[in-house]
């Protein structure tokens, strides 16, 4: 159980091969214990068997001397360590990985299908596709002719660094290629889990309202690029692009910003230009660390 968000652990995760055949990842599980000092910690068993342990010590420890370490902190620390390993693995091969996040229905898959259809060969791009269940989005990606690995998280509401590690092993991206990671549709938990990606891309659709940056600040604070999608619907919905950008700037002044329609193609040149800039430069760390990703194309910015 993930104490950060309450979702299920990796026990229910299934990862496909390139042929789309789903399978359970290899053995190994992680769980937590509380030791004789009241400290909570986790460790991993390679045997793949779930079992419990008791650690009776027979000693009385007064409350003033008790130290408690939250399991959440240890889980995130373990994830961050695996993310750093992923980042090094990707950088060593010159592979660009873009963690694409949004709420369900914002247009992640539609944007990726269009991008892969028009740029997939030039970018030598593959996809790690995350969903709780089904391979519907992976099937749409596969129809473009690009390689895709499906990760079904079961009860989980986000991908984590360990899942991406399994996905990269199955995808086996070539040196110098590009990997798009389509995260589970959710504006909360995916923001908390570093995967080792090159950059985080957050998509918000005009049908969701321009107040999303303030309602889900952690997601937008983590973003390297924010895309406002479905611009073709702007005449029919109450969405103020300038107000949305202003709200993003209040919580994350470093994020890049653009508006497009993945359906009509409006604004896609700026997205492709951003990708060209990001994929032509040496790797740079994200997740709050300094980064420099040059941009080309015309970005919407009303600062």
Secondary structure, 3 states (H helix, E strand, C coil): CCCCCCCCCHHHCEEECCCCCEEECCCCEEEEEECCCCCEEEEEECCCCCCCCCCCCCCCCCHHHCCCCCHHHHHHHHHHHHHHHHHHHHHHHCCEEEEEEECCCCCHHHHHHHHHHHHHHHHCEEEEEEECCCCHHHHHHHCCCCCEEEEECCCCCCCCHHHHHHHHHHHCCCCCCEEEEECCCCCCHHHHCCCCCCEEEEEEEHHHCCCHHHHCHHHHHHCCEEEEECHHHHHHCCCCHHHHHHHHHHHCCCCEEEECCCCCCCCHHHHHHHHHHHHCCCCCCCCCCCCCCCCCCCCCCCC
